[in-house]
Amino acid sequence: MTPDEWSNRARALARAAGFDAVRIARADEAWPAGGHLRAFVEAGHHGTMGWMEETLERRVHPTAMWPDARSAVVVGLNYGPEHDPLEDLAHADRAAISVYARNRDYHDLIKKRLKQLARAFHGETGQAVKVFVDTAPLMEKPLAQRSGLGWQGKHTNLVSRDWGSWLFLGVMLTEAELVPDAPETDHCGSCRACLDICPTDAFPGPYRLDARRCISYLTIEHKGPVPEEFRAAMGNRIYGCDDCLAVCPWNKFASRTHEHAFHARSELEAPLLADLSRLDDAGFRALFTASPVKRIGRDRFLRNVMIALGNASGPEALKAVLGRLEDESALVRGAAVWALSRLDAGRFAEERDARQEAEPDADVRAEWARRPAAG
């Protein structure tokens, strides 16, 4: 086969595997994205995600993962929501779960389809291949821009003229010399909607993210108590945050009728916070079977639910929070203390007097101590 024929087959096989978009890029050329990543880590913007620092040298260039790689086949899978996820933020008694996590874990589906693509391509061409989803130390968004699949917007996520901000990405590296597509150019213009909507001001500037301030990081990656300065801004977001994606004007060009595998499970579309607050470990695992939410564990999840309840109001929220003041997890108890201080000042004072001295965890005691009855 010629490089043109190999390239055409790669595209056809990617479509046959079920991907919505496919482009090709060189994998062995100069890579300015590596410098940007170094600066991100050196500034500490990765927060407690130590794996980013540990895998930095493998991330700085695609060939650091595989020196023989010559080309990258970059694929995209549409997960555009059927309604605007920003609408969920208006219902304080219900949970806002990031669109991508309302069904099964996308890593599994994309990896399965990538392996199908890789087997077929290797079988037809004899060329060596390796596949990567975003859990691997490969920077797929810069590769996607280089391939022409989209561009990294001011929110640092990929934006596509065809799919807006709603594409899952995967990469097949190969030692084959494929014909690359033209890179995509930046089409953000003067728009700064994604920067301005961020509830926690997580963007120091366009194209720069401080993960330590990002609600997605705080609700998913961060393992300890959520810093107090961000709790009210979290609202009812209990897993991730779609604000900067959902507000992107390019979403109006994205398909809303395309059949894809990520339609939300009904029980994960804005469930009641009070119901979620009652989950024990078995219930949590059952509800989030095959979901990416399962990876953070019940305690971190309930921490997020307690914060959301503290941003709600009413007797059901108060009852749910009171029910977690004796939770086995100090992480959950501490968040419940904060929530109670927001919901009922008088009850908070009563519970503080009864519980503070007997509390065995220093972080939870600190929550009681620095919170006299709220107004």
N, C-alpha and C positions, 0 to 999 in steps of 0.2 A: 504493500500500500504506500501511496505517497503521503506526505504530511497533510495535504488537503483532504485526502480520503480518510485518513485517521481522524482528523478534526471533525469531519462531517459525521462519521460513525459515532464519535464520542457524544456529539450533540443529540443524535437520534437515539442512542442507547440511554442517555439521561432522560429524555422525554418518555421513552418506553418504561423506565423505572418509576415514573410518576412525578418527576420534578416539573415545576411550572416554568422555571427559567434556567438557562444554562449559557455560560460564556466561558471563554478560554483566555488565559493570561500566561505570560512567561513567568516562571518561578525562579529563574536563576539570574535575574538582572538586579541592578542597584535597588536598594530598599530603604528609602527615607523613613518609612514607618517604624523601623527599629529604633531610630534616634528619638522619635516621639515617645515610644514606649519607655525608653530609658529615662527620659525627662519626667514622665508620669510617675514612675516608681521612685526616682530620686527625690521628687517633691513630696513623697509620702501619700499621694492621692489614692493609692490602692488600699489604704487603711490596714485592716488586719488580714487581708488576703495575701498571706505570706507566700502562697504558691506562685504568685506572680513574680515575686523577687527570686524565688528558688528556680523558676523555669525561664528566667529572663534570657539567658544566653541561647536557649532553644527557640525562643520566640522572635529574636531580633531579625531573623531572615528565614524564609521557607526552607532553604537548603541546609540550615542548621539542624533541621529535623531529618533531612535526607539529602546528603551531598549530591546524589545522582539525579535529583529531580530537575527536570527541564521545563515542564509545563504544568499548569494547574487548570483543571476543569472545575469551575465554580458553579454550584447549583443552588437554586432557591426554591423554597416551598411556601406557598401563600398560606397565611393564617389569619387573614383579615377578619375582624369581628362582624357579626351581623347587625350590631347596633353600636352606637357611640359609647365606649366605656366610661367617658366622662359623666354620662348621665347617672351612673351608679353612685357617684360621690354625693349626690343630693339626698340619699337615703341613709341617714346616719345610723339607723338601727340595723343596717345590713352591711355585709362585708364586701369590699371591693378586692377581688382577686385578679391579678394580672391576666390579661387575655390568653397569653401563651400557656398558662398553667391550669386552664379550666377543663382540660381533657388529659389524655395520657402524655407521658414524657416524650417530648419531640425528639430527644436524642436517640431514643430507641428506633423510632420510625425512620428518621433520616439515615441512621447508620445502616439499617436493613436495606434501604433503597440504594445507598452508596455502595454497599457490598455487591448488590445485584449489578449495578453499573460496572464496578471494577472487575467482577468475574467475567462479564460479557466482553468488556473491552480487552482484557488480557487474553481471553480465549480467541478473539478475532485477530489481535495484532501481535501477541506474544510479548508485548511491552510490560515491564514491571510497573506496578501501581501500589499506592497506599492511600487510605481514606481517612478523613479527619472530620469530626464534628467539633463544636466549640469547647468541649471539655479537654481537648488536646491542645498542647502549646503551639498553636499555629494561628497567626493573626488573619482570620478569614475576611474581615471587613476591608482592609486595604487591598487584599487580593481581589475581592469582589469589585472594588472600584477600578482596579487595574484591568479587570476583565471586561468592564463595560456594563456589569450587572446593575450598578447604581453608584451612588457617591456617599461618602460619609458626611452626614449633615452636621449642622451646628450642635446637635444633641449627641454627636459622636456615633450615632447608629446609622445603618445603611438606609438610604432613601432610593427608591426606584421610581422611574417615571411611569411604570406599568402597575406597580404594586404598592406604591406609597412606602410607609415605614413598616409594613407587615410581611417581612420575608424571613423565614428561617434559612440559614446558610449551611452549606457543607462543601467540602473540597476533596477532589481526587487528584493527588499528585502523581505524575508519571514521568518516566525517563524518556518518553516519546517526545520527539520534536513536533509539536502541534503548531498550527497557524493561529496566532493570537487575535482576539477581537480588539477593536479600538477601545481605549480607556474611556470611562465616563467623565464628564466635566461636572463641576459643582453648579447646581441650579438653585441654590438657596437664595441668592440675591441679597436683598436688604432685609429679608424676613427674619425676625427673631422670636417668633411665636413660641417655639420650643424652649427658648431660654427664659422668656418672661413668665411662662406658666408654671415653672418649677416651684413646688411649694416650699422647698428648703434652700433655694438659691444654690444649687449644687454645681452650677456652671461658673467658674471664675471668668470665663470669656467664651466667645464662640469657638466650637471645636475642642473645648477643654472641659473635662469632667473631674470634679473632686468626689470620688466615690464615698468618702467618709460622710458626706452630706446627702447622699442619694437615698431615697426611701427604698429603692430596690435593694441596695446594699444593706441598709439598716434592718430591713425585715427578713432578709434571706441570709446574707453572709455574716452579719454581725452576731456574735454569740452571747454577749453579755447584755446588761440592761441598756436600753436605748437612751442615749444622752437626752436629758430633759429638754434641751432647747428645740428638739425636733418632734417631740411627742404630739403636741397640739397640731402641728402642721401635717402629721400623718393622716389625720382625719379617720376615715374608715378603711384605709388601705392596709390590709393585713398580710398581703404577699405581693411584693413588687409594686410598681407604679407605672401606669401607661400614659401619664399626662403629656409628656414631651413627644411621644409617638402619636397619640390620638389627635393632637392639635395640628399636626403637620398638614399644610394645605395640599400636598401631593397625594394625600389619601383619597381625595375626591376622584382620582383617576383609577384607584384600585378596584378590582372586581369585588362585588358584594354577592354575586350569585354563583361564583365558581365552587364546584364541589371539592371540598378538601377534608382532611382527616381530623381537623381540629375544631369542629363545632363544639361549643361548650356543653358539658354535661349539665343537665337541668339543676342538679343538686349543688352545683358549683357556681351557678349564676346568682350572685347577690344573696347568699344564704343569710339567715338571721344570725346576728352576732350572739344573741342569747343562746341559741341552739348550739353554736360552735363552742361556747364557753363550757358546756357540760361534757365535752369529749374527754374520755380517759385515753390511755395509750392504745388500747385495742380498737376503740371507736375511731380514733384518729387514723390509725393504719387502715382500717376498713374503708373509711370515707375517701382517703387519698391513695388507694391502691393504684399503682402504675402512674401516679401523678408526680410531677417534680416537687410538689409541696411536701410530699412524704420525706424528702431528704433532709429537711430542716428539723424534723422531729416534733413531737407533740409539745414539749415545753417551750421551745422558741415560738412555735405557732400560737400557743395560748398567751404568751407574752404580748404578741401583736394584737390578739383579740382583746385583751384587757385594755391596752392603750386605746383601741378603737372604741371600746365601751366607755372609757373615760371622756371621749370626745362626743358621746351620744348624750341622751338624757332619758328620764322617765323611770318608772318603777321596775320595768323588766331589766333595764341596764343595771340598776342598783342591785337588784336581786342576784343577777349573774355575777357581779363583782364580789358581793359579799360571800358568794359560794366558793370563791377561790382564795379567800384570805388564809385558809388553812391548807392550801394545796401543798403537795409533797415537794414541789419544785420551788426553790427560793426565787428563781427567775420569774415565775408566774406570780408568786405572792407579792413580790416587789412592784410589779406592774399593776397588780390589783390595788395595792395601797395608793398608788398615784391616782388610779381611776376613781377610787372612793373619795379622795380629796377633791376631785372635780365635781362629783355627783351630789354629795350630801355633806356639807361642812359639819353639821351637828353629829351625824352618825360617825363621821371620820374621827372626831374628838373622842367619842365613846369607845370606839374600837382601838384607837391608839392607846388610851389609858389601860385598856384591858390586855393588850397584846404586846406592846413595845418591849417591855422588860423581859418577857419570856421568849421573844424571838431569837432563835439561835444564829441567824445569818446576819453578818455585819451590813451587807448591802440593804437588806430589808429594814433593819433597824435604822439605817440612815434615811430611808424613805420616810419612815414614821417621824424621825427626829426633826428633819428639816421641813416638815410640812405641818405647821399648826393649822387649825381649821381654816379652810379656804372660804373666801367670801362668796 
